[in-house]
């Protein structure tokens, strides 16, 4: 466990806990990126559609785990969803990392 994990918590552990609760995984990459590879059972809502999809997202199983290619877009999506009142949102980072952690469960 590194210094950042001690200060801010181990994100992989938090992510595994969220995945074990069978929440919804939203991939905010473009449709083309999503088609090139994705997490089984994930939903593609591109970043530019997050605002207009907030009502639909609020009805999904929580926790909501957002992911993208690197974690940058999913960080923005998390902030948008949190500000709209969705409390259980986690930035999973890259979809590959989320997929790998999901397969470990």
N, CA, C and O atoms as a GROMACS GRO file, in nm:
protein
  420
    1UNK      N    1   0.085  -0.118   0.000
    1UNK     CA    2   0.000   0.000   0.000
    1UNK      C    3   0.089   0.123   0.000
    1UNK      O    4   0.177   0.136   0.085
    2UNK      N    5   0.068   0.214  -0.094
    2UNK     CA    6   0.148   0.333  -0.106
    2UNK      C    7   0.097   0.448  -0.020
    2UNK      O    8  -0.008   0.438   0.044
    3UNK      N    9   0.173   0.557  -0.020
    3UNK     CA   10   0.136   0.674   0.059
    3UNK      C   11   0.001   0.730   0.017
    3UNK      O   12  -0.079   0.768   0.103
    4UNK      N   13  -0.025   0.737  -0.113
    4UNK     CA   14  -0.155   0.789  -0.158
    4UNK      C   15  -0.269   0.700  -0.112
    4UNK      O   16  -0.377   0.750  -0.079
    5UNK      N   17  -0.248   0.569  -0.110
    5UNK     CA   18  -0.351   0.477  -0.061
    5UNK      C   19  -0.380   0.503   0.086
    5UNK      O   20  -0.495   0.499   0.129
    6UNK      N   21  -0.274   0.530   0.163
    6UNK     CA   22  -0.294   0.559   0.305
    6UNK      C   23  -0.371   0.688   0.325
    6UNK      O   24  -0.454   0.698   0.415
    7UNK      N   25  -0.344   0.788   0.241
    7UNK     CA   26  -0.410   0.917   0.254
    7UNK      C   27  -0.552   0.917   0.201
    7UNK      O   28  -0.642   0.975   0.262
    8UNK      N   29  -0.574   0.851   0.088
    8UNK     CA   30  -0.702   0.861   0.020
    8UNK      C   31  -0.777   0.729   0.009
    8UNK      O   32  -0.887   0.725  -0.046
    9UNK      N   33  -0.720   0.621   0.060
    9UNK     CA   34  -0.786   0.491   0.050
    9UNK      C   35  -0.739   0.417  -0.074
    9UNK      O   36  -0.697   0.479  -0.172
   10UNK      N   37  -0.747   0.288  -0.069
   10UNK     CA   38  -0.706   0.204  -0.182
   10UNK      C   39  -0.820   0.199  -0.283
   10UNK      O   40  -0.922   0.135  -0.259
   11UNK      N   41  -0.802   0.266  -0.396
   11UNK     CA   42  -0.909   0.274  -0.495
   11UNK      C   43  -0.945   0.139  -0.553
   11UNK      O   44  -1.062   0.115  -0.586
   12UNK      N   45  -0.849   0.049  -0.566
   12UNK     CA   46  -0.881  -0.084  -0.619
   12UNK      C   47  -0.973  -0.160  -0.525
   12UNK      O   48  -1.063  -0.230  -0.569
   13UNK      N   49  -0.950  -0.145  -0.395
   13UNK     CA   50  -1.037  -0.212  -0.297
   13UNK      C   51  -1.178  -0.154  -0.304
   13UNK      O   52  -1.276  -0.228  -0.303
   14UNK      N   53  -1.188  -0.021  -0.310
   14UNK     CA   54  -1.319   0.044  -0.322
   14UNK      C   55  -1.390   0.000  -0.449
   14UNK      O   56  -1.511  -0.026  -0.449
   15UNK      N   57  -1.315  -0.008  -0.557
   15UNK     CA   58  -1.372  -0.049  -0.685
   15UNK      C   59  -1.420  -0.193  -0.681
   15UNK      O   60  -1.527  -0.225  -0.732
   16UNK      N   61  -1.341  -0.282  -0.620
   16UNK     CA   62  -1.381  -0.422  -0.608
   16UNK      C   63  -1.509  -0.434  -0.525
   16UNK      O   64  -1.597  -0.513  -0.557
   17UNK      N   65  -1.517  -0.356  -0.417
   17UNK     CA   66  -1.637  -0.358  -0.334
   17UNK      C   67  -1.760  -0.315  -0.414
   17UNK      O   68  -1.866  -0.376  -0.405
   18UNK      N   69  -1.744  -0.208  -0.492
   18UNK     CA   70  -1.854  -0.159  -0.574
   18UNK      C   71  -1.894  -0.262  -0.679
   18UNK      O   72  -2.013  -0.284  -0.703
   19UNK      N   73  -1.796  -0.326  -0.742
   19UNK     CA   74  -1.825  -0.428  -0.842
   19UNK      C   75  -1.896  -0.549  -0.780
   19UNK      O   76  -1.983  -0.609  -0.842
   20UNK      N   77  -1.858  -0.583  -0.658
   20UNK     CA   78  -1.921  -0.698  -0.592
   20UNK      C   79  -2.068  -0.672  -0.558
   20UNK      O   80  -2.144  -0.766  -0.536
   21UNK      N   81  -2.107  -0.546  -0.554
   21UNK     CA   82  -2.246  -0.510  -0.527
   21UNK      C   83  -2.332  -0.513  -0.654
   21UNK      O   84  -2.450  -0.481  -0.651
   22UNK      N   85  -2.270  -0.553  -0.767
   22UNK     CA   86  -2.339  -0.562  -0.896
   22UNK      C   87  -2.406  -0.432  -0.938
   22UNK      O   88  -2.520  -0.431  -0.984
   23UNK      N   89  -2.334  -0.323  -0.920
   23UNK     CA   90  -2.383  -0.194  -0.966
   23UNK      C   91  -2.380  -0.185  -1.118
   23UNK      O   92  -2.353  -0.283  -1.187
   24UNK      N   93  -2.407  -0.068  -1.167
   24UNK     CA   94  -2.407  -0.044  -1.312
   24UNK      C   95  -2.272   0.011  -1.355
   24UNK      O   96  -2.218   0.102  -1.292
   25UNK      N   97  -2.219  -0.043  -1.463
   25UNK     CA   98  -2.093   0.006  -1.518
   25UNK      C   99  -2.126   0.086  -1.644
   25UNK      O  100  -2.184   0.033  -1.740
   26UNK      N  101  -2.090   0.213  -1.642
   26UNK     CA  102  -2.114   0.300  -1.757
   26UNK      C  103  -1.979   0.337  -1.817
   26UNK      O  104  -1.893   0.394  -1.750
   27UNK      N  105  -1.962   0.304  -1.943
   27UNK     CA  106  -1.842   0.337  -2.019
   27UNK      C  107  -1.870   0.465  -2.096
   27UNK      O  108  -1.959   0.468  -2.180
   28UNK      N  109  -1.795   0.572  -2.067
   28UNK     CA  110  -1.821   0.702  -2.128
   28UNK      C  111  -1.736   0.730  -2.251
   28UNK      O  112  -1.730   0.843  -2.299
   29UNK      N  113  -1.670   0.627  -2.303
   29UNK     CA  114  -1.594   0.645  -2.428
   29UNK      C  115  -1.690   0.661  -2.545
   29UNK      O  116  -1.811   0.640  -2.531
   30UNK      N  117  -1.637   0.700  -2.658
   30UNK     CA  118  -1.720   0.712  -2.777
   30UNK      C  119  -1.774   0.574  -2.817
   30UNK      O  120  -1.721   0.471  -2.775
   31UNK      N  121  -1.877   0.574  -2.897
   31UNK     CA  122  -1.936   0.449  -2.945
   31UNK      C  123  -1.831   0.366  -3.018
   31UNK      O  124  -1.826   0.244  -3.001
   32UNK      N  125  -1.748   0.430  -3.098
   32UNK     CA  126  -1.644   0.358  -3.172
   32UNK      C  127  -1.544   0.293  -3.078
   32UNK      O  128  -1.505   0.178  -3.098
   33UNK      N  129  -1.502   0.367  -2.976
   33UNK     CA  130  -1.408   0.310  -2.878
   33UNK      C  131  -1.472   0.191  -2.807
   33UNK      O  132  -1.407   0.088  -2.788
   34UNK      N  133  -1.597   0.206  -2.767
   34UNK     CA  134  -1.669   0.101  -2.696
   34UNK      C  135  -1.679  -0.025  -2.781
   34UNK      O  136  -1.664  -0.136  -2.730
   35UNK      N  137  -1.705  -0.008  -2.910
   35UNK     CA  138  -1.718  -0.124  -3.001
   35UNK      C  139  -1.586  -0.199  -3.017
   35UNK      O  140  -1.585  -0.318  -3.048
   36UNK      N  141  -1.474  -0.129  -2.995
   36UNK     CA  142  -1.344  -0.194  -3.014
   36UNK      C  143  -1.307  -0.283  -2.896
   36UNK      O  144  -1.211  -0.360  -2.904
   37UNK      N  145  -1.381  -0.274  -2.787
   37UNK     CA  146  -1.358  -0.357  -2.669
   37UNK      C  147  -1.429  -0.295  -2.551
   37UNK      O  148  -1.426  -0.174  -2.533
   38UNK      N  149  -1.493  -0.379  -2.470
   38UNK     CA  150  -1.568  -0.326  -2.356
   38UNK      C  151  -1.586  -0.434  -2.250
   38UNK      O  152  -1.554  -0.551  -2.272
   39UNK      N  153  -1.638  -0.393  -2.137
   39UNK     CA  154  -1.665  -0.482  -2.025
   39UNK      C  155  -1.800  -0.549  -2.048
   39UNK      O  156  -1.899  -0.482  -2.078
   40UNK      N  157  -1.804  -0.680  -2.035
   40UNK     CA  158  -1.930  -0.752  -2.050
   40UNK      C  159  -2.033  -0.697  -1.952
   40UNK      O  160  -2.007  -0.688  -1.832
   41UNK      N  161  -2.148  -0.660  -2.003
   41UNK     CA  162  -2.256  -0.608  -1.919
   41UNK      C  163  -2.251  -0.457  -1.897
   41UNK      O  164  -2.341  -0.402  -1.834
   42UNK      N  165  -2.148  -0.391  -1.948
   42UNK     CA  166  -2.140  -0.246  -1.931
   42UNK      C  167  -2.232  -0.176  -2.031
   42UNK      O  168  -2.273  -0.233  -2.132
   43UNK      N  169  -2.262  -0.051  -2.000
   43UNK     CA  170  -2.349   0.031  -2.084
   43UNK      C  171  -2.267   0.145  -2.140
   43UNK      O  172  -2.193   0.210  -2.066
   44UNK      N  173  -2.280   0.170  -2.267
   44UNK     CA  174  -2.208   0.280  -2.329
   44UNK      C  175  -2.296   0.405  -2.333
   44UNK      O  176  -2.398   0.409  -2.403
   45UNK      N  177  -2.255   0.506  -2.258
   45UNK     CA  178  -2.317   0.638  -2.265
   45UNK      C  179  -2.201   0.735  -2.285
   45UNK      O  180  -2.137   0.775  -2.188
   46UNK      N  181  -2.174   0.774  -2.410
   46UNK     CA  182  -2.060   0.862  -2.436
   46UNK      C  183  -2.066   0.989  -2.352
   46UNK      O  184  -2.173   1.037  -2.316
   47UNK      N  185  -1.950   1.041  -2.320
   47UNK     CA  186  -1.937   1.158  -2.233
   47UNK      C  187  -2.028   1.272  -2.276
   47UNK      O  188  -2.087   1.339  -2.191
   48UNK      N  189  -2.041   1.294  -2.405
   48UNK     CA  190  -2.124   1.407  -2.452
   48UNK      C  191  -2.274   1.381  -2.433
   48UNK      O  192  -2.356   1.470  -2.460
   49UNK      N  193  -2.311   1.261  -2.388
   49UNK     CA  194  -2.451   1.228  -2.364
   49UNK      C  195  -2.484   1.213  -2.214
   49UNK      O  196  -2.599   1.188  -2.178
   50UNK      N  197  -2.384   1.227  -2.129
   50UNK     CA  198  -2.405   1.208  -1.985
   50UNK      C  199  -2.508   1.305  -1.930
   50UNK      O  200  -2.598   1.265  -1.856
   51UNK      N  201  -2.497   1.432  -1.964
   51UNK     CA  202  -2.592   1.532  -1.912
   51UNK      C  203  -2.735   1.500  -1.949
   51UNK      O  204  -2.824   1.506  -1.864
   52UNK      N  205  -2.757   1.465  -2.074
   52UNK     CA  206  -2.894   1.437  -2.120
   52UNK      C  207  -2.944   1.301  -2.074
   52UNK      O  208  -3.062   1.271  -2.089
   53UNK      N  209  -2.855   1.218  -2.017
   53UNK     CA  210  -2.894   1.084  -1.972
   53UNK      C  211  -2.904   1.073  -1.820
   53UNK      O  212  -2.923   0.963  -1.768
   54UNK      N  213  -2.891   1.183  -1.749
   54UNK     CA  214  -2.886   1.177  -1.603
   54UNK      C  215  -3.012   1.117  -1.541
   54UNK      O  216  -3.004   1.044  -1.442
   55UNK      N  217  -3.127   1.146  -1.598
   55UNK     CA  218  -3.252   1.089  -1.544
   55UNK      C  219  -3.251   0.937  -1.558
   55UNK      O  220  -3.286   0.865  -1.464
   56UNK      N  221  -3.211   0.888  -1.675
   56UNK     CA  222  -3.201   0.744  -1.701
   56UNK      C  223  -3.098   0.680  -1.606
   56UNK      O  224  -3.122   0.573  -1.551
   57UNK      N  225  -2.985   0.746  -1.589
   57UNK     CA  226  -2.878   0.694  -1.504
   57UNK      C  227  -2.922   0.687  -1.358
   57UNK      O  228  -2.886   0.594  -1.287
   58UNK      N  229  -3.000   0.784  -1.314
   58UNK     CA  230  -3.044   0.787  -1.174
   58UNK      C  231  -3.132   0.667  -1.140
   58UNK      O  232  -3.147   0.633  -1.022
   59UNK      N  233  -3.191   0.603  -1.240
   59UNK     CA  234  -3.277   0.487  -1.219
   59UNK      C  235  -3.201   0.354  -1.226
   59UNK      O  236  -3.259   0.248  -1.202
   60UNK      N  237  -3.072   0.360  -1.259
   60UNK     CA  238  -2.991   0.238  -1.271
   60UNK      C  239  -2.950   0.187  -1.133
   60UNK      O  240  -2.950   0.260  -1.034
   61UNK      N  241  -2.915   0.058  -1.131
   61UNK     CA  242  -2.863  -0.002  -1.007
   61UNK      C  243  -2.739   0.073  -0.961
   61UNK      O  244  -2.651   0.106  -1.041
   62UNK      N  245  -2.735   0.099  -0.831
   62UNK     CA  246  -2.619   0.166  -0.776
   62UNK      C  247  -2.539   0.067  -0.694
   62UNK      O  248  -2.597  -0.028  -0.642
   63UNK      N  249  -2.411   0.085  -0.680
   63UNK     CA  250  -2.334   0.200  -0.721
   63UNK      C  251  -2.315   0.206  -0.872
   63UNK      O  252  -2.318   0.105  -0.942
   64UNK      N  253  -2.297   0.327  -0.920
   64UNK     CA  254  -2.266   0.351  -1.060
   64UNK      C  255  -2.114   0.359  -1.071
   64UNK      O  256  -2.050   0.435  -0.998
   65UNK      N  257  -2.056   0.281  -1.160
   65UNK     CA  258  -1.912   0.284  -1.184
   65UNK      C  259  -1.892   0.337  -1.325
   65UNK      O  260  -1.938   0.277  -1.422
   66UNK      N  261  -1.822   0.449  -1.336
   66UNK     CA  262  -1.796   0.507  -1.468
   66UNK      C  263  -1.651   0.478  -1.506
   66UNK      O  264  -1.561   0.483  -1.422
   67UNK      N  265  -1.630   0.450  -1.633
   67UNK     CA  266  -1.496   0.422  -1.682
   67UNK      C  267  -1.479   0.479  -1.822
   67UNK      O  268  -1.577   0.517  -1.887
   68UNK      N  269  -1.356   0.485  -1.867
   68UNK     CA  270  -1.325   0.536  -2.002
   68UNK      C  271  -1.193   0.474  -2.045
   68UNK      O  272  -1.160   0.362  -2.006
   69UNK      N  273  -1.117   0.545  -2.125
   69UNK     CA  274  -0.989   0.492  -2.172
   69UNK      C  275  -0.879   0.508  -2.066
   69UNK      O  276  -0.798   0.417  -2.047
   70UNK      N  277  -0.876   0.623  -1.998
   70UNK     CA  278  -0.768   0.650  -1.904
   70UNK      C  279  -0.812   0.691  -1.764
   70UNK      O  280  -0.734   0.683  -1.670
   71UNK      N  281  -0.936   0.734  -1.750
   71UNK     CA  282  -0.986   0.781  -1.622
   71UNK      C  283  -1.018   0.929  -1.620
   71UNK      O  284  -1.079   0.978  -1.525
   72UNK      N  285  -0.979   1.000  -1.724
   72UNK     CA  286  -1.002   1.145  -1.730
   72UNK      C  287  -1.150   1.177  -1.756
   72UNK      O  288  -1.211   1.254  -1.682
   73UNK      N  289  -1.205   1.118  -1.860
   73UNK     CA  290  -1.346   1.143  -1.891
   73UNK      C  291  -1.437   1.088  -1.782
   73UNK      O  292  -1.539   1.149  -1.748
   74UNK      N  293  -1.401   0.973  -1.727
   74UNK     CA  294  -1.485   0.916  -1.621
   74UNK      C  295  -1.480   1.001  -1.495
   74UNK      O  296  -1.578   1.005  -1.420
   75UNK      N  297  -1.370   1.070  -1.469
   75UNK     CA  298  -1.363   1.162  -1.355
   75UNK      C  299  -1.461   1.277  -1.375
   75UNK      O  300  -1.530   1.318  -1.282
   76UNK      N  301  -1.467   1.328  -1.497
   76UNK     CA  302  -1.563   1.436  -1.528
   76UNK      C  303  -1.705   1.386  -1.518
   76UNK      O  304  -1.792   1.456  -1.466
   77UNK      N  305  -1.730   1.265  -1.568
   77UNK     CA  306  -1.865   1.207  -1.561
   77UNK      C  307  -1.908   1.188  -1.416
   77UNK      O  308  -2.022   1.215  -1.381
   78UNK      N  309  -1.816   1.143  -1.332
   78UNK     CA  310  -1.847   1.124  -1.190
   78UNK      C  311  -1.889   1.257  -1.128
   78UNK      O  312  -1.989   1.263  -1.057
   79UNK      N  313  -1.814   1.362  -1.155
   79UNK     CA  314  -1.848   1.494  -1.098
   79UNK      C  315  -1.985   1.540  -1.146
   79UNK      O  316  -2.063   1.594  -1.067
   80UNK      N  317  -2.014   1.520  -1.273
   80UNK     CA  318  -2.144   1.560  -1.328
   80UNK      C  319  -2.258   1.484  -1.261
   80UNK      O  320  -2.359   1.543  -1.223
   81UNK      N  321  -2.241   1.354  -1.246
   81UNK     CA  322  -2.345   1.271  -1.186
   81UNK      C  323  -2.363   1.303  -1.038
   81UNK      O  324  -2.476   1.309  -0.989
   82UNK      N  325  -2.253   1.324  -0.968
   82UNK     CA  326  -2.262   1.361  -0.826
   82UNK      C  327  -2.336   1.494  -0.810
   82UNK      O  328  -2.420   1.509  -0.722
   83UNK      N  329  -2.305   1.590  -0.898
   83UNK     CA  330  -2.369   1.722  -0.887
   83UNK      C  331  -2.517   1.716  -0.922
   83UNK      O  332  -2.593   1.806  -0.886
   84UNK      N  333  -2.559   1.611  -0.993
   84UNK     CA  334  -2.701   1.596  -1.026
   84UNK      C  335  -2.777   1.519  -0.917
   84UNK      O  336  -2.897   1.495  -0.929
   85UNK      N  337  -2.705   1.480  -0.810
   85UNK     CA  338  -2.772   1.415  -0.699
   85UNK      C  339  -2.755   1.264  -0.691
   85UNK      O  340  -2.813   1.201  -0.602
   86UNK      N  341  -2.679   1.205  -0.781
   86UNK     CA  342  -2.654   1.061  -0.774
   86UNK      C  343  -2.537   1.041  -0.678
   86UNK      O  344  -2.424   1.079  -0.709
   87UNK      N  345  -2.564   0.983  -0.563
   87UNK     CA  346  -2.463   0.980  -0.458
   87UNK      C  347  -2.362   0.866  -0.471
   87UNK      O  348  -2.244   0.884  -0.437
   88UNK      N  349  -2.404   0.753  -0.518
   88UNK     CA  350  -2.313   0.638  -0.526
   88UNK      C  351  -2.251   0.627  -0.665
   88UNK      O  352  -2.294   0.545  -0.747
   89UNK      N  353  -2.151   0.710  -0.690
   89UNK     CA  354  -2.080   0.709  -0.818
   89UNK      C  355  -1.932   0.693  -0.790
   89UNK      O  356  -1.876   0.760  -0.702
   90UNK      N  357  -1.868   0.606  -0.864
   90UNK     CA  358  -1.726   0.580  -0.847
   90UNK      C  359  -1.656   0.590  -0.982
   90UNK      O  360  -1.703   0.534  -1.081
   91UNK      N  361  -1.544   0.661  -0.984
   91UNK     CA  362  -1.462   0.666  -1.105
   91UNK      C  363  -1.375   0.541  -1.107
   91UNK      O  364  -1.282   0.527  -1.028
   92UNK      N  365  -1.407   0.451  -1.199
   92UNK     CA  366  -1.331   0.328  -1.210
   92UNK      C  367  -1.199   0.343  -1.284
   92UNK      O  368  -1.115   0.254  -1.280
   93UNK      N  369  -1.181   0.457  -1.352
   93UNK     CA  370  -1.059   0.476  -1.430
   93UNK      C  371  -1.072   0.411  -1.566
   93UNK      O  372  -1.175   0.423  -1.632
   94UNK      N  373  -0.968   0.342  -1.608
   94UNK     CA  374  -0.971   0.280  -1.741
   94UNK      C  375  -1.062   0.158  -1.742
   94UNK      O  376  -1.074   0.086  -1.643
   95UNK      N  377  -1.126   0.137  -1.856
   95UNK     CA  378  -1.217   0.023  -1.867
   95UNK      C  379  -1.141  -0.109  -1.853
   95UNK      O  380  -1.195  -0.207  -1.803
   96UNK      N  381  -1.015  -0.111  -1.896
   96UNK     CA  382  -0.935  -0.232  -1.885
   96UNK      C  383  -0.912  -0.270  -1.738
   96UNK      O  384  -0.918  -0.388  -1.702
   97UNK      N  385  -0.885  -0.170  -1.655
   97UNK     CA  386  -0.865  -0.195  -1.512
   97UNK      C  387  -0.995  -0.247  -1.449
   97UNK      O  388  -0.992  -0.344  -1.373
   98UNK      N  389  -1.106  -0.184  -1.480
   98UNK     CA  390  -1.236  -0.228  -1.426
   98UNK      C  391  -1.264  -0.370  -1.471
   98UNK      O  392  -1.309  -0.453  -1.392
   99UNK      N  393  -1.239  -0.399  -1.597
   99UNK     CA  394  -1.263  -0.534  -1.650
   99UNK      C  395  -1.177  -0.637  -1.577
   99UNK      O  396  -1.225  -0.744  -1.540
  100UNK      N  397  -1.050  -0.604  -1.556
  100UNK     CA  398  -0.959  -0.695  -1.487
  100UNK      C  399  -1.005  -0.720  -1.342
  100UNK      O  400  -1.007  -0.834  -1.297
  101UNK      N  401  -1.042  -0.614  -1.272
  101UNK     CA  402  -1.088  -0.629  -1.133
  101UNK      C  403  -1.219  -0.707  -1.127
  101UNK      O  404  -1.240  -0.788  -1.037
  102UNK      N  405  -1.306  -0.684  -1.224
  102UNK     CA  406  -1.435  -0.757  -1.228
  102UNK      C  407  -1.409  -0.906  -1.249
  102UNK      O  408  -1.478  -0.990  -1.189
  103UNK      N  409  -1.312  -0.940  -1.331
  103UNK     CA  410  -1.284  -1.081  -1.359
  103UNK      C  411  -1.221  -1.151  -1.239
  103UNK      O  412  -1.222  -1.274  -1.232
  104UNK      N  413  -1.167  -1.074  -1.144
  104UNK     CA  414  -1.106  -1.133  -1.024
  104UNK      C  415  -1.210  -1.170  -0.919
  104UNK      O  416  -1.179  -1.242  -0.823
  105UNK      N  417  -1.333  -1.121  -0.936
  105UNK     CA  418  -1.438  -1.149  -0.836
  105UNK      C  419  -1.493  -1.289  -0.849
  105UNK      O  420  -1.581  -1.328  -0.773
   0.00000   0.00000   0.00000
